[in-house]
Structure formats: structure tokens, C-alpha cells
Amino acid sequence: MSLPEPLQRRDTVFDPWIDTYAERTHGLTVSAVRALFSVANRPEVVSLAGGMPNIADLPRAAIGEAIAGLIRDHGAQAMQYGSGQGEPFMREHIAEVMADEAIAAHPDDVVVTCGSQQALDLVTRTFCDPGDVILAEAPSYVGAIGTFRAYQVQIVHVAMDEFGIVPQALREALATCRAAGRRVKFLYTIPNFQNPTGVTQTLQRRRELIAIAHETDLLIVEDNPYGLLTIEGEPLPALRSMDDERVIYLGSFSKTFAPGFRVGWSLAPHAVREKLTLAQESATLAPPVFSQFAIATYLQKFDWRAQIVAYRDMYRGRRDAMLRGLVDNMPAGCTWTRPTGGFFVWLTMPDGLDSQAMLPRAVSARVAYVPGTAFYADGLGSRNLRLSYCFPSEDRILEGTRRLGEVLHDELDMLHTFGIGPGTAEHLYRDITAGPAPDIT
């Protein structure tokens, strides 16, 4: 496999500060998801793009009363500076939450962060120098790709299939990088209901990844914002539950409670935890104390596990609506994943179609998605797109898939009418299909 070339600057010559910026800023790019928000939030557009959790079913009035009581009784603490590692009571609650995925965590090894995105930033800052290599699934989370690029890290993708990362592909990527003298700092993976594919690593694959980490002296960064949101079966044991020395675990309350509080965390080996705490203090002094008090109040006073069950039921209905709409509306030649939890479906279009080029026509047809190229660091993914079912209602999802199906049919008609041949870009990694594709013929 070939290694990616260093990133080139993309600054505009109209920027008067172009020669003043730090070299690392050339890796900062607009998120493909955020770039869609202004369009996707129009009421006439069915947005299958953003991964916003649906929090309409939270008992907001009761939560509001509890937070009012928090301010009345503990406001002097809740609105003050706090610990750079996070408040001890919050870390104890986090350890309790992780126990539901078989993780035996000590609160002293938890660092509270401003969402799991900041946790990923702190881990990358702590471990990576410019030019280092991070291995990541193909495709991978767009926010992670942005973070890695900001630290001038080279991203090498590792192929995955319907069972997760392909072990042999991981071994080959490691061997290629090390033979070229490149320093691989860690493997970044989202094992549960992966963003963007919705694929979940099987228990056997998890064991294989841990075995490879031991054999090759590899650190694993496990990003797990969706793990409790399974809609078929029980949550699988986290990678961290299988190894507490070679796995740094990242978690978040954004998907299981509400994202506006911006509370996430890392669970790391003790020495690493100390470095992450120092990095946190240099970045923010301390994670938001009020948010920690608010979430702790929620966990203490409300049945948060029952709320997660309610989320699962709601997302199951929306997932089923998405799959039903795809079966009914997608043209022959399309395949897609069948997630067993989380927020996303990954669709692969027939050869010759380009999801980035097609997006303006889709928005004109009042439906939005995220093009697959956003989830690759090497330009692949043109035949793919990510569809999110977490926020729209079931009726809106069905309407969105109907509109998307019309766009795809029109694109294929144009392709055939003008005799445009299949695209020339090779897919170097296997298309992800969760088992046999639906019978859409």
C-alpha cells in the first residue's frame, strides 16, 4: 500500500495574514457536515445529513426543575472553577456508566473533557508530532480526520468489512508504515455502530485487534459515543474491557443524554491520564463545572437507563423507516449497511455516480446527505454517502428516501443518456455491506 502525501497549503491569497499563520493551520478545513447545516436546516429540506440526537423525549420540564434546584442549593460550587481532571463525583458516575459495557474503571483514571471531541484532540496532541502516522478505519469519522490533520498527522486508512477492521489489512498497514520508517502512534477505531458506516465490530474481531496490539506494540484509541444505543441485542464488551493498558477509551454523554452540555471523557492508563490532565489544564484550565453538576444531577435523580431504552426504541423505528425507504426507492445497483444501533447508514451507489457532484441537485430536490469523500483522508468515497436517521421523524425519513431515490434515478438516466462510462477512480478498499444486500431488484 502507498503512503499519503503531505498536505498542501490551501490558503487564499486574499488573506493578509497568510504568511503569519502556523504551519499546522493548513490542516484546518470546514467540516463537511457543518457546511451543510445552513441548507439542511431549512424546513423544506429533509436532512439525512447531521448526526444530531433526538432529545424531544427527555423530561425537560423535570430536568429544568432539577437544574434550578442545583443552582439554588449548589450554585456557589457549580458556577466556580473546578479540577482540571474533572470533578470527583462526575468521574465516579462515568465509571458507573462504563460498567454497562463491561469496563472496570477506576475514577482516578478518568479525565473529563468538553465532549469526546476534545478528548480526541488531547490524545492526539499528547502522542503525535508532525509527520507521525495514525491508522484509521476506511472510512472514518470526519471530526477525527479534521483533528488529525490539524496536528499535521498522516492518516493511513485500514480496510474494513461487515465485521469491522480486517485484521490482515491492519497488519499490512503497520508493516508498510514501519518498513518506511514511519512512526505509527495509534489505531483510531469506532467499534460500535461506526460513524459513518453503522458497522459494528464483532466480538471475534475485537479479540483479534487486541491480539494484534499485543503482538505489534500498538496503542488503540477506542471512540465509543454510541455503544449503549444498541437496537438489536445487548451492548458488546468494549475493547477497553479486554485490555486496560493498550486501549484509551473515549466516551460522551452527547448521544445518551444531550449534546448541549458538552461533557465527554477519556479513560486511559494511569501515566497517560496524567499527561491528558496536564493537556486539559493548558487548554481550558478545567472542563465545564456547571455541566458536570447538571449531568450528575440527571444521573442521580432520573432513571437514565430507562431513558436509554426509550432512545433505543425510538431509534429502532427510525432505522427501520430508513431501511424500508431505501428498499422501496433506491435504484438497482445500490447497496447499504444495516446497522444494529447508532445513527447511520452507509450507501454505495452504482459505478459512475459521484455523491459530491450530486449533492447540489439533491439539495434542489430538498434532501440532504453527507458525501462519502468527507470520511476519507485520501479522496476515496465518491460512490458513497452517509444517511442519518436519528433526527427526522419516520415520515420525514420515508419522504427523504423517496426524494433521494428520484435524484439517483435521474442521475443514472443522465449517465445512460449521455453515454458517460463508469468512473475511473478505483476503490482501493472494500465497499462496506452488512451482510447480503437487500433484494432491490
VEXDO-369131 format. One record per atom (N, C-alpha, C): residue in three letters; x, y, z. Coordinates in pm, whole numbers, plus 50000, padded with zeros to 5 digits. Example, Ala and Ser with C-alpha at 12.3 -4.5 7.8 and 13.67 -1.06 7.14 Angstrom:
<rs>
Ala513194943150780/Ala512304955050780/Ala513204967050780/Ser512854977550708/Ser513674989450714/Ser512905000350787/
</rs>
This chain:
<rs>
Met500844988250000/Met500005000050000/Met500895012450000/Ser500455023249935/Ser501215035549929/Ser500825044450045/Leu501755052950087/Leu501505062050197/Leu501025075450143/Pro500195082550220/Pro499665095250171/Pro500745105750162/Glu500575115050067/Glu501505126150053/Glu501185136750157/Pro502195144650199/Pro501915155550293/Pro500875165250237/Leu500095171250326/Leu499065180650283/Leu499705193250226/Gln499055198750125/Gln499495211250065/Gln498655222850119/Arg499245234850122/Arg498505246450171/Arg497365249750075/Arg496235254250135/Arg495075257950055/Arg494585272050093/Asp495445280250151/Asp495015293550193/Asp494725302250072/Thr493875312150091/Thr493575321549984/Thr494595332949985/Val494995337549868/Val495965348549860/Val495335361549906/Phe493995362249922/Phe493345374249968/Phe493405375650121/Asp493945365750188/Asp494085366250333/Asp495375373750367/Pro495285385550431/Pro496515393350457/Pro497445386950557/Trp496965376550631/Trp497785370250734/Trp498355356850686/Ile498305354450558/Ile498665341250505/Ile500085337150542/Asp500995346650550/Asp502375343150581/Asp502675343050731/Thr501635345250811/Thr501825346250955/Thr501325333951030/Tyr500375326850969/Tyr499785315451036/Tyr500815304351062/Ala500555296751168/Ala501385285051196/Ala501205274751084/Glu502235267151059/Glu502195257250952/Glu501045247350972/Arg500735244051097/Arg499695234051122/Arg498305238551079/Thr498085251651059/Thr496735256251024/Thr496315251850886/His497265247450802/His496845243150669/His496035230250674/Gly496065223450789/Gly495245211450804/Gly493845214250851/Leu493535226950882/Leu492185230450928/Leu491265232150809/Thr490195224450805/Thr489225225350697/Thr487815225650755/Val486895230950676/Val485505231450718/Val484925217350720/Ser484245213750827/Ser483585200750833/Ser482525199750725/Ala482515188450656/Ala481505186550551/Ala480115186350610/Val479975181950735/Val478665181750799/Val478235195850836/Arg479145203550897/Arg478795217250937/Arg478505225950816/Ala479205223450705/Ala478985231350585/Ala477575229650531/Leu476925218450564/Leu475575215850515/Leu474485221950603/Phe474835226150725/Phe473815229950822/Phe472905241050772/Ser473485251450710/Ser472665262750668/Ser471605258650567/Val471925248750486/Val470965243750388/Val470055233250450/Ala470665223850521/Ala469905212450572/Ala468885216550678/Asn469085227950743/Asn468155232150847/Asn466945239550794/Arg466875241750663/Arg465665247750608/Arg464495238050624/Pro463345242950664/Pro462225233850692/Pro461775225750572/Glu461985230750452/Glu461535223450334/Glu462485212250294/Val463675211950354/Val464685201850321/Val464615190550424/Val464535178250375/Val464665166750465/Val466155163950481/Ser466665166350601/Ser468085164250624/Ser468345150150675/Leu469025142350593/Leu469545129350633/Leu471055130550653/Ala471505142750687/Ala472935145650693/Ala473465145550836/Gly473015154450920/Gly473605156151051/Gly473295144851147/Gly474225142351239/Gly474045131751339/Gly473555137251472/Met472595146451468/Met472075152151592/Met471145142251661/Pro471385139551789/Pro470465130651861/Pro469105137251878/Asn468065129251886/Asn466725134451909/Asn466455134352059/Ile466365146152118/Ile466195147252264/Ile464785151852301/Ala463855151052205/Ala462505155852231/Ala461815148052343/Asp462195135452362/Asp461525127252462/Asp462135128452602/Leu463175136552617/Leu463705138852751/Leu462655146052836/Pro462575143052966/Pro461645150253055/Pro462195164053087/Arg462105173052989/Arg462805185753000/Arg462285194453114/Ala460985194253138/Ala460455202353247/Ala461015197753381/Ala461015184753402/Ala461535179453528/Ala463045181753539/Ile463755180453428/Ile465185183053431/Ile465445197753462/Gly464625206553404/Gly464755220753432/Gly464565223953579/Glu463575217553642/Glu463355219653785/Glu464545214553867/Ala465095203153826/Ala466235197653899/Ala467455206753887/Ile467665212453768/Ile468805221553750/Ile468575234553826/Ala467325239153833/Ala467035250953914/Ala467375248354060/Gly467035236354107/Gly467395232654243/Gly468905231854262/Leu469595227154157/Leu471055226454163/Leu471635240454183/Ile471155250154108/Ile471665263854121/Ile471345269354260/Arg470135266554306/Arg469725271754437/Arg470575265854549/Asp470825252854543/Asp471475246054655/Asp472995244954642/His473485244454518/His474925242154498/His475535251754397/Gly474855262954373/Gly475325272154270/Gly476715277654295/Ala477075279954421/Ala478395285454451/Ala479505276254404/Gln479265263054409/Gln480255253454358/Gln480115251354208/Ala478875250054164/Ala478635246454024/Ala479085257253927/Met479135269753973/Met479505280753884/Met480915285953912/Gln481735277653978/Gln483115281354006/Gln484075273553916/Tyr485365277053925/Tyr486395268753863/Tyr486395254953928/Gly486935245253856/Gly486985231753909/Gly488305225053881/Ser488315212153899/Ser489525204053878/Ser489815202253730/Gly491095202853695/Gly491465200553555/Gly491165186553508/Gln491105177053600/Gln490795163253564/Gln489295160753559/Gly488515170053613/Gly487085167853626/Gly486725165353772/Glu485485168553807/Glu485065167253946/Glu485015152453987/Pro485465149254108/Pro485485135254151/Pro484135128254141/Phe483045135054178/Phe481725128554170/Phe481355125454026/Met481785134053930/Met481465131553790/Met482235119453740/Arg483485118153781/Arg484295106853738/Arg483775093753795/Glu483205094453915/Glu482585082453972/Glu481355078253892/His480545087853853/His479375084653770/His479795078953634/Ile480845084453576/Ile481325079553447/Ile481775065153458/Ala482465061753565/Ala482885047853585/Ala481665038653595/Glu480605043353657/Glu479375035453667/Glu478755033353529/Val478735043753446/Val478175042653311/Val478975032653229/Met480295033253237/Met481125024253157/Met480985009653199/Ala480575007353323/Ala480384993653369/Ala479324986353287/Asp478404993753224/Asp477384987453141/Asp477954981553012/Glu479224984652982/Glu479904978452868/Glu481094970352915/Ala480974965153037/Ala481944955653095/Ala483294961953126/Ile483364975153140/Ile484614981853172/Ile484714983653323/Ala485774978553380/Ala486064980553521/Ala487024992353532/Ala486495004153557/Ala487295016353555/Ala487435022153695/His488605027453722/His488795034953846/His488605049753815/Pro487825056953894/Pro487595071153867/Pro488875079453855/Asp489965075053920/Asp491215082553911/Asp491815082453771/Asp491415072953687/Asp491965071953551/Asp491065078653447/Val490025085553492/Val489105092653403/Val489495107353398/Val489505113053278/Val489675127453259/Val488415132653190/Val487725142053254/Val486515147953196/Val486925158353092/Thr486215158652980/Thr486555167652870/Thr485305174652818/Cys485525184252731/Cys484425191352665/Cys483965182952545/Gly483185172552574/Gly482785163152471/Gly483935153752439/Ser483605142552374/Ser484665133152338/Ser485545138652227/Gln485055148852153/Gln485885155052050/Gln487125161352113/Gln486955168152228/Gln488135173652294/Gln489035162752348/Ala488445151752394/Ala489265140652440/Ala490165135552327/Leu489605134452207/Leu490405130052092/Leu491495140252061/Asp491175152952072/Asp492155163452049/Asp493305162452149/Leu492975160352276/Leu494015159452379/Leu494895147152359/Val494285135852321/Val495065123852295/Val496015126052177/Thr495515132252070/Thr496355134651953/Thr497485144251986/Arg497175154852060/Arg498195164452099/Arg499265158052187/Thr498835148952272/Thr499745142652366/Thr500695132852298/Phe500215125752195/Phe501005115052136/Phe501695118652005/Cys501185128251930/Cys501605129551791/Cys502445141951762/Asp503525139651688/Asp504315150351629/Asp503975151251480/Pro504245162751417/Pro504015163651273/Pro504715152451197/Gly503995146451104/Gly504555135651024/Gly504315121851078/Asp503875120751204/Asp503535107651258/Asp502325101951185/Val502105089051203/Val501015082151134/Val499965077651235/Ile498715079851200/Ile497585073951272/Ile496855064751176/Leu496605052651221/Leu495815043251142/Leu494345045251176/Ala493505045151075/Ala492075047251095/Ala491285038950997/Glu490105034851038/Glu489235027050951/Glu488955034550821/Ala488665026950718/Ala488295032650589/Ala486835029050559/Pro485935038550573/Pro486065052750605/Pro486105055150755/Ser486275068050796/Ser486355071250937/Ser485615084150966/Tyr485445087051094/Tyr484715098751143/Tyr485345111651092/Val484525120251032/Val485035132550972/Val485665141651076/Gly485125142151198/Gly485705150451302/Gly487085145851346/Ala487305132751344/Ala488625127551377/Ala489625131051268/Ile489215129751144/Ile490105133151033/Ile490525147751044/Gly489585156651078/Gly489915170751094/Gly490905173051207/Thr490705166251319/Thr491625167651432/Thr493025162851395/Phe493115151351330/Phe494435145851295/Phe495165155151197/Arg494425160451102/Arg495045169551006/Arg495555182251075/Ala494795187051174/Ala495195199251243/Ala496535197651314/Tyr496875185251352/Tyr498155182651416/Tyr499205177551318/Gln498935179151188/Gln499885175651082/Gln500285160951085/Val499295152751114/Val499485138351120/Val499055132150988/Gln499755122050945/Gln499385114750824/Gln498405103550861/Ile497295102850791/Ile496265092850818/Ile496405081650715/Val496575069650763/Val496615057850676/Val495375049450706/His494555047650605/His493315040250623/His493555025250622/Val492725018250701/Val492775003650709/Val491414998350665/Ala491444988750575/Ala490194983550518/Ala489324977150625/Met488024978250606/Met487074971550693/Met486024964650607/Asp485324955050668/Asp484244948250601/Asp483034948450694/Glu482074939750671/Glu480854940050751/Glu481074935650895/Phe482274930750928/Phe482584926351065/Phe483514936051137/Gly483904946951069/Gly484814956651129/Gly486154956851059/Ile487184961751128/Ile488524962451070/Ile488994948551029/Val489574947650910/Val490114934950861/Val491484932850925/Pro491664922451007/Pro492934920751078/Pro494154920450988/Gln494064913350876/Gln495224912550787/Gln495564926150729/Ala494544934250699/Ala494794947650647/Ala495504956250752/Leu495144954550879/Leu495814961950986/Leu497274957850995/Arg497544944750989/Arg498934940150994/Arg499754945850878/Glu499164945750759/Glu499874950650642/Glu500144965650651/Ala499154973250699/Ala499344987750712/Ala500454990850811/Leu500464983750923/Leu501514985651022/Leu502884982350963/Ala502974970950896/Ala504254966550840/Ala504754976450735/Thr503864981250650/Thr504264990650544/Thr504785003650603/Cys504065008850701/Cys504495021450763/Cys505835019950833/Arg505985009350908/Arg507225007550984/Arg508405004450893/Ala508144997250784/Ala509224994550690/Ala509715007450624/Ala508805017250610/Ala509165030050551/Ala509735039750654/Gly509905035050777/Gly510455043550881/Gly509475053350941/Arg508185050950921/Arg507145059850974/Arg506715055251112/Arg506485064751201/Arg506085061651337/Arg504555061151348/Val504035049351372/Val502595047651392/Val502305049751540/Lys501495059951572/Lys501245063251711/Lys500075055451770/Phe499015053651693/Phe497895045651743/Phe496925042251631/Leu496075032651662/Leu494935029251576/Leu493715036051634/Tyr493015043751550/Tyr491765050151591/Tyr490605042051536/Thr489695038051624/Thr488575029651580/Thr487295033151655/Ile486185031851586/Ile484845033351645/Ile484195019651633/Pro484285011151735/Pro483864997251719/Pro482364995051716/Asn481595004351774/Asn480145002451782/Asn479395011951689/Phe478655006151592/Phe477795014051504/Phe478595025651444/Gln479655021951378/Gln480695031251336/Gln480135043151257/Asn480695054451282/Asn480405066551205/Asn481505067851100/Pro481155065850969/Pro479845067550909/Pro479105054850868/Thr479685043050881/Thr479115031350813/Thr477995024450890/Gly477945026251022/Gly476995018851104/Gly477445004751136/Val478625000751090/Val479124987151111/Val479614985551255/Thr479374973751313/Thr479844970551447/Thr480854959251441/Gln481994961251507/Gln482994950551514/Gln482424938751593/Thr482594927051540/Thr482154915151611/Thr483074912651731/Leu482604904351822/Leu483414901051939/Leu484724894451897/Gln484664885851796/Gln485884879251748/Gln486874889351692/Arg486374899151614/Arg487274909451560/Arg487914917551673/Arg487144920451777/Arg487704928051889/Arg488864920451952/Arg488664907651969/Arg489724899452026/Arg490954899251936/Glu490714898651805/Glu491834898651712/Glu492594911851717/Leu491884923051727/Leu492544936151735/Leu493414937051861/Ile492884932351972/Ile493664932552096/Ile494904923752082/Ala494764912152018/Ala495924903351998/Ala496974910051912/Ile496544916851805/Ile497494923851718/Ile498184935051796/Ala497434942151879/Ala498024952951958/Ala499144947652048/His498924935852106/His499954929852191/His501154925552107/Glu500894919251994/Glu501984914051912/Glu502854925151853/Thr502244936351821/Thr502934946951746/Thr503234959351829/Asp502914958951958/Asp503144970452046/Asp502384982651994/Leu501084981051974/Leu500234991351915/Leu499244996552019/Leu499105009752025/Leu498105016052109/Leu496795017252031/Ile495665014952097/Ile494345016252035/Ile493585027552104/Val493025036552025/Val492115046852076/Val490705042852035/Glu489905039352134/Glu488535034452111/Glu487555045952136/Asp486895050452030/Asp485915061352038/Asp484525054952041/Asn483785057152148/Asn482555049552167/Asn481385058152213/Pro480925067452129/Pro479785075752170/Pro478435068852160/Tyr478355057952083/Tyr477055051752054/Tyr476845038252122/Gly477835033352197/Gly477845019352240/Gly476585014752311/Leu475965023252394/Leu474765019252468/Leu473505020052383/Leu473605025852264/Leu472415027752181/Leu472225016152083/Thr472345004152134/Thr472064992452052/Thr470564990852035/Ile470124986751919/Ile468704984451896/Ile468424969851860/Glu469464961751863/Glu469324947351847/Glu470314940551941/Gly469814933452041/Gly470694926552134/Gly471254935952239/Glu472204930752317/Glu472834938252424/Glu474164944052377/Pro474644954652444/Pro475944960452407/Pro477064950152417/Leu477984950652321/Leu479154941952323/Leu480194947552420/Pro481034938852477/Pro482104943852563/Pro483014953452485/Ala483374964352551/Ala484264974052488/Ala485674968252474/Leu486424973452378/Leu487824969552365/Leu488574972152495/Arg488254983252560/Arg488914986752686/Arg488704976052792/Ser487544969252789/Ser487284958752888/Ser488204946752868/Met488814945652750/Met489694934452720/Met491164937652746/Asp491484950552760/Asp492874954352781/Asp492884968552838/Asp493384970152958/Asp493394983453019/Asp494734990553008/Glu495684984352936/Glu496994990652919/Glu497244995352776/Arg496574989252679/Arg496814992852539/Arg495614999652474/Val494595003052552/Val493405009452497/Val493095022152576/Ile492995033352503/Ile492455045752558/Ile491015046852511/Tyr490115048252604/Tyr488685048152575/Tyr488145062452579/Leu487355066152479/Leu486705079252474/Leu485205077452480/Gly484555084852568/Gly483105083952583/Gly482465097652587/Ser481125097952586/Ser480405110552578/Ser478985108852628/Phe478425119552685/Phe477005119952719/Phe476165126552610/Ser476805130352499/Ser476085137652395/Ser474995129252329/Lys475215116152316/Lys474245107752247/Lys473285100852344/Thr473705098652467/Thr472855091552562/Thr472105101052655/Phe472445113852655/Phe471695123852730/Phe471415135652638/Ala472325145252633/Ala472105156952546/Ala473455163152513/Pro473645167452388/Pro474955172552346/Pro475275186552394/Gly474255194352433/Gly474495208252467/Gly475345210252592/Phe475435200252678/Phe476245201652799/Phe477725199752771/Arg478065193652659/Arg479455191752616/Arg480305185152724/Val479885173352768/Val480665165752864/Val481015152152803/Gly482285149652792/Gly482805136652749/Gly483925132652842/Trp484665122452804/Trp485765118052891/Trp486715108852817/Ser487885107352876/Ser488825096952835/Ser489115088252956/Leu489335075452929/Leu489795065853029/Leu491105060452977/Ala492175062953049/Ala493505059652997/Ala494345052953105/Pro495385045853063/Pro496355040853161/Pro496855052353248/His497255049153370/His497495059453470/His498495070053425/Ala499615066053366/Ala500625075753323/Ala500085084753213/Val499315078853120/Val498725086653012/Val497695096353069/Arg496935091853166/Arg495935100653229/Arg496565113353282/Glu497745112153341/Glu498415123953394/Glu498765133853284/Lys499245128753171/Lys499575137453057/Lys498305144153003/Leu497205136752993/Leu495955142452942/Leu495425153153036/Thr495595151253166/Thr495155161453261/Thr495945174353243/Leu497255173153224/Leu498085184953200/Leu497675191953069/Ala497395183852967/Ala496965189752839/Ala495615196652856/Gln494715190652933/Gln493415196852959/Gln493585210253032/Glu494445210453132/Glu494655222753208/Glu495225233753119/Ser496115230153027/Ser496685240352939/Ser495665245252837/Ala494655237052807/Ala493655240952707/Ala492505248852767/Thr491995244352882/Thr490765250352935/Thr490835253553085/Leu491945250853150/Leu492065251253296/Leu491265239953359/Ala489965238953322/Ala489115228253375/Ala487935226453281/Pro487425214253271/Pro486195212153192/Pro485025219253261/Pro483935221953189/Pro482835230053244/Pro482225223753369/Val482365230753481/Val481905225453609/Val480395224753615/Phe479715235253568/Phe478265235353575/Phe477675223553498/Ser478225220653381/Ser477735209353303/Ser477915196153377/Gln479025194953449/Gln479255182653525/Gln478225181253637/Phe477945192353706/Phe476925191953810/Phe475555188553751/Ala475255194353635/Ala473945191953573/Ala473775177253534/Ile474795171553473/Ile474695157553431/Ile474675148353552/Ala475475151553653/Ala475445143453775/Ala474055143853839/Thr473425155553836/Thr472065156853889/Thr471105147953811/Tyr471235147853679/Tyr470395139353595/Tyr470605124653627/Leu471855120553639/Leu472145106453666/Leu471645102153805/Gln471645111353899/Gln471205108154035/Gln469685107854050/Lys469005117253984/Lys467585119354010/Lys466675112853908/Phe467215108253797/Phe466375102653690/Phe466865088553657/Asp465955080753600/Asp466285067153559/Asp466935067853421/Trp468235070253420/Trp468915072553292/Trp468965059953207/Arg468985048353270/Arg468965035953191/Arg467625034253120/Ala466525037753187/Ala465225037053122/Ala465145046953006/Gln465785058553022/Gln465795068352914/Gln466565062952792/Ile467645055652817/Ile468385049652706/Ile467535039052636/Val466775031352711/Val465855021752650/Val464845028952561/Ala464335040352608/Ala463405048152526/Ala464075053152399/Tyr465325057652411/Tyr466075061752292/Tyr466205050052195/Arg466525038352247/Arg466695026752160/Arg465415023752082/Asp464295024152151/Asp463015021352083/Asp462735031551975/Met462985044252005/Met462735054851908/Met463655053451788/Tyr464945051051813/Tyr465875049651701/Tyr465635036951621/Arg465145026651685/Arg464825014351611/Arg463745017151506/Gly462725024551545/Gly461675027951449/Gly462205036251334/Arg463115045251363/Arg463665053851258/Arg464635046151169/Arg465415037451230/Arg466285028851149/Arg465465020351054/Asp464375014451106/Asp463535006051022/Asp462895014050909/Ala462505026550939/Ala461935035050834/Ala462975037950727/Met464205040450768/Met465265042950671/Met465485030850581/Leu465605019050640/Leu465835007150560/Leu464665004250467/Arg463455006250518/Arg462265004150435/Arg462235013950318/Gly462585026650346/Gly462605036550240/Gly463655033750135/Leu464795028650177/Leu465845025250081/Leu465415013649992/Val464815003450052/Val464324992049973/Val463314996749870/Asp462435005649909/Asp461345010049821/Asp461795019749712/Asn462885027349737/Asn463155038649650/Asn464505038549579/Met465475030749625/Met466785031349562/Met466805023349432/Pro467525028249332/Pro467635020949206/Pro468495008349222/Ala468324999249126/Ala469144987149126/Ala470614990949121/Gly471424983149190/Gly472864985849193/Gly473314992849319/Cys472364998149397/Cys472715004349525/Cys472754993749635/Thr473684995149726/Thr473744986649844/Thr473934995549966/Trp473614990150082/Trp473754998050203/Trp473924988750323/Thr474424994750430/Thr474614987250553/Thr473284986250629/Arg473254976750722/Arg472084975150809/Arg472564976150954/Pro472594988251008/Pro473144990051142/Pro472264983651249/Thr472894979151355/Thr472164973351468/Thr472144983051587/Gly472394995651560/Gly472375005951661/Gly472975018651604/Gly473105028751689/Gly473715041151644/Gly472795049351556/Phe473405057151464/Phe472675067451391/Phe472715066351238/Phe473595057851181/Phe473945059751040/Phe473795047250954/Val473475050050827/Val473505040050719/Val474475045050613/Trp475265035950559/Trp476275039250456/Trp475815033250325/Leu475605041750227/Leu475045037550098/Leu476125038049991/Thr476195027649911/Thr477115027149797/Thr476295027449669/Met476605037249584/Met475865039149459/Met476505031249345/Pro475775029849234/Pro476355023249117/Pro477575030749065/Asp478455023649000/Asp479655029648944/Asp479275040748846/Gly480045051648849/Gly479795062948761/Gly479135074648829/Leu478515072348946/Leu477885083249019/Leu478855088949121/Asp478725101849148/Asp479615108849239/Asp478765116449341/Ser478865112549468/Ser477985118349570/Ser478275133049594/Gln479525137349578/Gln479845151549596/Gln479265159849483/Ala479425155249360/Ala478885162549246/Ala477365162549247/Met476765152349302/Met475305150849302/Met474625159149410/Leu475395163449511/Leu474785169949627/Leu473975182449593/Pro474455191749508/Pro473625203449477/Pro472275199749416/Arg472265189249334/Arg470985185149274/Arg470085178649379/Ala470685171749476/Ala469885166149583/Ala469275177149669/Val470055187349701/Val469525198449782/Val468425205549705/Ser468575206949573/Ser467505212849492/Ser466235204549499/Ala466405191349518/Ala465255182349534/Ala464815181549679/Arg465405190049764/Arg465015191649905/Arg465325179249989/Val466505173749969/Val467005163050055/Val468525164750068/Ala469045162250188/Ala470475164250212/Ala471095151750272/Tyr472355149450240/Tyr473145138350293/Tyr474585143150303/Val475485134850354/Val476905138450358/Val477645129850256/Pro478355136050161/Pro479105128250062/Pro480165119550127/Gly480405107850069/Gly481335098350127/Gly482765102950132/Thr483155112150042/Thr484545116850040/Thr484935123950169/Ala483945128950244/Ala484255135850370/Ala484875126550473/Phe484685113550456/Phe485095103750557/Phe486365096350520/Tyr487045101150418/Tyr488325095550377/Tyr489365106650375/Ala490585103250410/Ala491675112950405/Ala492405112550271/Asp492015103350183/Asp492775101150060/Asp491935102849934/Gly490765109449944/Gly489985112349825/Gly489025101649781/Leu488985090149849/Leu488055079649811/Leu486655082949863/Gly485715074149832/Gly484365075749882/Gly483405082749789/Ser483775084949664/Ser482895092549574/Ser481595085249545/Arg481585072049555/Arg480355064449529/Arg479505062549654/Asn479965068149766/Asn479285065749892/Asn478635078349945/Leu477655076450032/Leu477085087550107/Leu476575082450241/Arg476635091350341/Arg476155087850474/Arg474755093450495/Leu473865084750541/Leu472495088550571/Leu472265086950720/Ser471715097250782/Ser471445097150925/Ser469945096050949/Tyr469555087051039/Tyr468145085151070/Tyr467775089751211/Cys468715095851283/Cys468485098451425/Cys467535110051451/Phe467545120451367/Phe466795132551400/Phe465435133651332/Pro465295130751202/Pro463975132551139/Pro462975122251191/Ser461685125651182/Ser460645116051215/Ser460605104951110/Glu459895094251141/Glu459805083051046/Glu459185087550914/Asp458155095750919/Asp457525100650796/Asp458505108950714/Arg459275117350782/Arg460245125650710/Arg461365117050650/Ile461755106650721/Ile462775097550667/Ile462265090950539/Leu461025086150542/Leu460465079650423/Leu460375089550308/Glu459985101950337/Glu459925112050231/Glu461325115350181/Gly462305115950272/Gly463665118850230/Gly464235108150141/Thr463995095650173/Thr464495084850087/Thr463785084849953/Arg462505088849951/Arg461795089849823/Arg462445100449735/Arg462715112049792/Arg463355122749716/Arg464755118749670/Leu465505112249761/Leu466855107949724/Leu466795097549612/Gly465825088549618/Gly465685078649513/Gly465425085049378/Glu464595095449375/Glu464335102449249/Glu465615108749194/Val466415114549284/Val467675120649240/Val468595110049180/Leu468715098649246/Leu469585088149196/Leu469095082549062/His467785080649049/His467245075948921/His467555085948809/Asp467395099048841/Asp467685109248740/Asp469165109148703/Glu470045107348803/Glu471475107048775/Glu471825095248685/Leu471245083848712/Leu471515072148629/Leu470955073848488/Asp469775080048477/Asp469215082748344/Asp470145091748264/Met470695102148330/Met471605111248262/Met472885103948221/Leu473345095248308/Leu474545087448280/Leu474345079048154/His473195072448146/His472925063848031/His472635071947905/Thr471935083247920/Thr471565091347803/Thr472785096947733/Phe473745101747812/Phe474915108147753/Phe476075098547735/Gly475865085847768/Gly476885075847743/Gly478145077447823/Ile477995083347940/Ile479185085248025/Ile479545071848087/Gly480775067948072/Gly481205055048123/Gly481405055348274/Pro481685043848331/Pro481955043048476/Pro483115051948516/Gly483075056448640/Gly484145064848692/Gly485475057748689/Thr486535065548681/Thr487855059748669/Thr488535057848804/Ala487975064048908/Ala488615062949041/Ala488435048849095/Glu489525042449127/Glu489475029049183/Glu489145029649332/His488305020649377/His488075019149520/His489115009349573/Leu490075014649646/Leu491155006249695/Leu490724997949815/Tyr489625002049878/Tyr489154994849994/Tyr487794988749962/Arg487484978050030/Arg486254970950002/Arg485054979450039/Asp483994979049956/Asp482744985449992/Asp482184978450114/Ile481584986050204/Ile481064980550328/Ile479604976650306/Thr479284964050319/Thr477894959750314/Thr477674950050428/Ala476714953150513/Ala476474944750631/Ala475734932250589/Gly476454922350548/Gly475814910050502/Gly475294911850361/Pro474464902750315/Pro473914903650181/Pro473104916350163/Ala473244922650047/Ala472484934750021/Ala471014931450009/Pro470134941350042/Pro468704938850026/Pro468354935449882/Asp467334927649864/Asp466864924249731/Asp466074935849677/Ile466724944249598/Ile466044956249548/Ile465764954849399/Thr465844942849346/Thr465544941049204/Thr464064938149184/
</rs>
